[in-house]
Amino acid sequence: MIRVSCTTAAFALLFSGPAFAQRTTWSQYVSEQDYFAVSFPGEPSVEEIVYPTEYRIELPGRVYSYENNGYSYSVTAVDYRDAVEIHLARNARCIADGGDGDQCQDDGPEDVRGAIVYASWNLMNRDGVDVTHYAHYNSDRVEGHDVRLTNPDGSRTSATVHMHEDRLYIFESTVPPRAPAPGLFQISVQFLDEQYQRIRYDWVGTRLYSNGYPAPPRVR
């Protein structure tokens, strides 16, 4: 990981509330493993996870998280690049064990294509939450979903879910009751190329980047 420091006092002036009243200094965090960048208000911890998909396989992932004084920010990055092959191997084992028909059907493409929907559903299906917003979204023209929740304790969660180059990203932030929405975290999201440079796609009619389809041209 690379962490590039940048003071964002100008952004702080856009917000009110205890977290921003103290001239919070944010830093751009760059993950070389998962090819994204986002601003955190402190150094995040990194946890290796196993992510269960909708169609019952397990994939490797990481959770980058930071919490302080009732505010929390996290990025969950899940590697779907081997998902289709894992499904094919499972199907082969099923057939070898005497299964047939739907019992051994190939769910790999559906698992990858539906990853954004499944992750969004898991957010909205949390115990006791009130879904206040759900919409199509994009970050740098990378297609995604925007989900906003009010939690049982009155805190509010804003999340965006994206899929880029067969990696699932869940950007999530939670603020205390009556605190302003965490706009800086969300607008700082970047997807990176192999040289860790920011990727931004161009519109082609109504088409933007949708994982699994030919990518539109990049903005230079």
C-alpha positions as CSV (number, residue, x, y, z in Angstrom):
1,M,0.0,0.0,0.0
2,I,1.0,3.6,-0.6
3,R,-0.3,6.5,1.4
4,V,-0.1,10.0,0.0
5,S,-0.7,12.8,2.4
6,C,-2.9,15.8,1.5
7,T,-4.4,18.3,3.8
8,T,-8.0,18.9,2.9
9,A,-8.9,21.9,5.1
10,A,-10.8,23.4,2.1
11,F,-13.1,20.4,2.1
12,A,-13.6,20.7,5.8
13,L,-15.1,24.1,5.4
14,L,-17.9,22.5,3.4
15,F,-19.1,20.5,6.4
16,S,-20.2,21.2,9.9
17,G,-20.1,19.0,13.0
18,P,-17.6,17.8,15.6
19,A,-15.5,15.7,13.2
20,F,-14.8,18.6,10.9
21,A,-14.6,21.4,13.4
22,Q,-11.1,20.2,14.4
23,R,-9.5,20.8,11.0
24,T,-9.5,17.1,10.2
25,T,-6.6,16.1,8.0
26,W,-7.4,13.5,5.4
27,S,-4.9,11.4,3.5
28,Q,-5.3,9.7,0.1
29,Y,-4.7,6.0,0.6
30,V,-3.6,3.9,-2.3
31,S,-3.9,0.1,-2.4
32,E,-1.4,-1.6,-4.7
33,Q,-3.0,-5.0,-4.1
34,D,-6.6,-3.9,-5.0
35,Y,-6.0,-1.0,-7.4
36,F,-8.1,1.7,-5.7
37,A,-7.5,5.0,-3.9
38,V,-9.7,6.8,-1.4
39,S,-9.3,9.4,1.3
40,F,-9.3,8.4,4.9
41,P,-9.2,10.6,8.0
42,G,-6.5,8.4,9.5
43,E,-4.4,5.3,8.7
44,P,-6.8,2.4,8.0
45,S,-6.3,-1.1,9.3
46,V,-6.3,-4.0,6.7
47,E,-7.9,-7.3,7.3
48,E,-7.8,-10.4,5.0
49,I,-11.3,-11.9,4.6
50,V,-13.0,-14.8,2.9
51,Y,-16.1,-13.5,1.0
52,P,-19.1,-15.8,0.4
53,T,-20.7,-15.1,-2.9
54,E,-24.4,-15.4,-3.9
55,Y,-23.8,-18.8,-5.5
56,R,-21.9,-20.4,-2.6
57,I,-18.3,-20.1,-3.4
58,E,-15.7,-18.3,-1.3
59,L,-13.4,-15.6,-2.7
60,P,-10.4,-13.8,-1.2
61,G,-10.8,-10.2,-0.1
62,R,-9.6,-7.4,2.1
63,V,-11.3,-4.8,4.4
64,Y,-9.7,-1.5,4.8
65,S,-11.2,0.3,7.8
66,Y,-10.9,3.3,10.0
67,E,-13.1,4.2,13.0
68,N,-13.0,7.2,15.4
69,N,-15.5,8.9,17.7
70,G,-18.6,7.4,16.1
71,Y,-17.4,7.8,12.5
72,S,-16.4,4.8,10.5
73,Y,-15.1,4.3,6.9
74,S,-14.3,1.1,5.1
75,V,-13.5,-0.4,1.7
76,T,-14.2,-4.0,1.1
77,A,-12.4,-5.3,-2.0
78,V,-13.1,-8.8,-3.3
79,D,-11.3,-10.6,-6.1
80,Y,-13.7,-12.2,-8.5
81,R,-11.1,-13.0,-11.2
82,D,-11.1,-16.7,-10.5
83,A,-14.8,-17.0,-9.8
84,V,-15.8,-18.6,-13.1
85,E,-13.0,-21.2,-12.9
86,I,-13.9,-22.1,-9.4
87,H,-17.5,-22.7,-10.5
88,L,-16.4,-24.8,-13.4
89,A,-14.3,-27.0,-11.1
90,R,-17.2,-27.3,-8.7
91,N,-19.5,-28.3,-11.6
92,A,-17.0,-30.9,-12.8
93,R,-16.8,-32.4,-9.3
94,C,-20.6,-32.5,-9.2
95,I,-20.8,-34.4,-12.4
96,A,-18.1,-36.8,-11.3
97,D,-20.1,-37.5,-8.2
98,G,-23.1,-38.5,-10.3
99,G,-25.0,-35.2,-10.4
100,D,-26.7,-34.0,-13.5
101,G,-29.0,-31.3,-14.9
102,D,-29.7,-28.3,-12.7
103,Q,-27.9,-29.9,-9.8
104,C,-24.6,-29.2,-11.7
105,Q,-25.5,-26.1,-13.6
106,D,-22.9,-23.4,-14.2
107,D,-23.6,-20.4,-12.0
108,G,-20.2,-18.7,-12.6
109,P,-21.3,-16.0,-15.1
110,E,-24.4,-15.1,-13.0
111,D,-22.3,-14.9,-9.8
112,V,-19.9,-12.4,-11.4
113,R,-22.7,-10.4,-13.2
114,G,-24.8,-10.2,-10.1
115,A,-22.0,-9.3,-7.6
116,I,-23.1,-5.6,-7.4
117,V,-26.7,-6.5,-6.8
118,Y,-25.9,-9.1,-4.2
119,A,-23.6,-6.8,-2.3
120,S,-26.2,-4.0,-2.4
121,W,-28.9,-6.4,-1.2
122,N,-26.7,-7.5,1.8
123,L,-26.4,-3.8,2.8
124,M,-30.1,-3.2,2.6
125,N,-30.9,-6.5,4.4
126,R,-29.1,-5.7,7.6
127,D,-31.1,-6.1,10.8
128,G,-33.2,-3.0,11.7
129,V,-32.0,-0.6,9.0
130,D,-34.2,1.8,7.1
131,V,-33.3,2.1,3.5
132,T,-33.6,5.8,2.6
133,H,-32.0,5.8,-0.9
134,Y,-31.1,3.2,-3.6
135,A,-30.1,4.3,-7.0
136,H,-27.8,3.7,-10.0
137,Y,-24.5,5.4,-9.5
138,N,-21.0,5.9,-11.1
139,S,-17.6,6.9,-10.0
140,D,-15.4,8.1,-12.8
141,R,-18.0,6.5,-15.1
142,V,-17.6,3.1,-13.4
143,E,-21.1,1.7,-13.0
144,G,-22.3,1.0,-9.5
145,H,-25.1,1.3,-6.9
146,D,-25.7,4.0,-4.3
147,V,-27.2,2.8,-1.0
148,R,-28.1,4.9,2.0
149,L,-29.3,3.6,5.3
150,T,-30.5,4.8,8.7
151,N,-29.3,2.4,11.4
152,P,-31.3,1.4,14.5
153,D,-29.1,3.7,16.7
154,G,-29.9,6.7,14.4
155,S,-26.5,6.7,12.7
156,R,-26.5,6.9,8.9
157,T,-24.6,4.8,6.4
158,S,-23.7,5.8,2.9
159,A,-22.3,3.1,0.6
160,T,-21.4,2.7,-3.1
161,V,-20.8,-0.6,-4.7
162,H,-18.8,-1.1,-7.9
163,M,-17.3,-3.8,-10.0
164,H,-14.1,-3.0,-12.0
165,E,-11.9,-5.5,-13.8
166,D,-13.5,-8.4,-12.0
167,R,-13.0,-6.8,-8.6
168,L,-15.9,-5.9,-6.3
169,Y,-15.6,-2.8,-4.2
170,I,-17.9,-1.7,-1.4
171,F,-17.1,1.8,-0.1
172,E,-19.0,2.4,3.1
173,S,-19.1,5.2,5.7
174,T,-21.2,5.7,8.8
175,V,-21.7,9.0,10.7
176,P,-23.4,9.6,14.1
177,P,-27.0,10.8,14.3
178,R,-27.5,14.4,13.0
179,A,-23.9,14.5,11.6
180,P,-23.4,15.7,8.0
181,A,-23.0,13.0,5.3
182,P,-19.5,11.8,4.7
183,G,-19.2,13.5,1.3
184,L,-15.4,13.7,1.1
185,F,-14.9,9.9,1.5
186,Q,-17.3,9.1,-1.3
187,I,-16.1,11.7,-3.9
188,S,-12.5,10.7,-3.4
189,V,-12.9,7.2,-4.8
190,Q,-10.6,6.3,-7.6
191,F,-9.9,3.2,-9.6
192,L,-6.3,2.6,-10.7
193,D,-4.4,1.1,-13.6
194,E,-1.3,-1.1,-13.4
195,Q,0.8,2.0,-12.9
196,Y,-1.5,3.1,-10.1
197,Q,-2.7,6.0,-12.1
198,R,-6.3,7.2,-11.9
199,I,-8.8,5.8,-14.5
200,R,-11.7,7.9,-15.7
201,Y,-13.9,6.7,-18.6
202,D,-15.7,8.8,-21.1
203,W,-19.4,8.6,-21.9
204,V,-20.3,6.8,-25.2
205,G,-24.0,7.8,-25.6
206,T,-25.5,6.4,-22.4
207,R,-22.8,3.7,-22.0
208,L,-20.3,3.8,-19.3
209,Y,-17.9,1.2,-17.8
210,S,-19.9,-2.0,-17.0
211,N,-17.8,-5.0,-15.8
212,G,-17.7,-7.8,-18.4
213,Y,-18.4,-5.5,-21.4
214,P,-15.9,-3.7,-23.7
215,A,-14.7,-0.6,-21.8
216,P,-15.4,2.8,-23.2
217,P,-12.5,5.1,-24.0
218,R,-10.7,6.7,-21.1
219,V,-10.5,10.4,-20.5
220,R,-7.0,11.7,-20.9
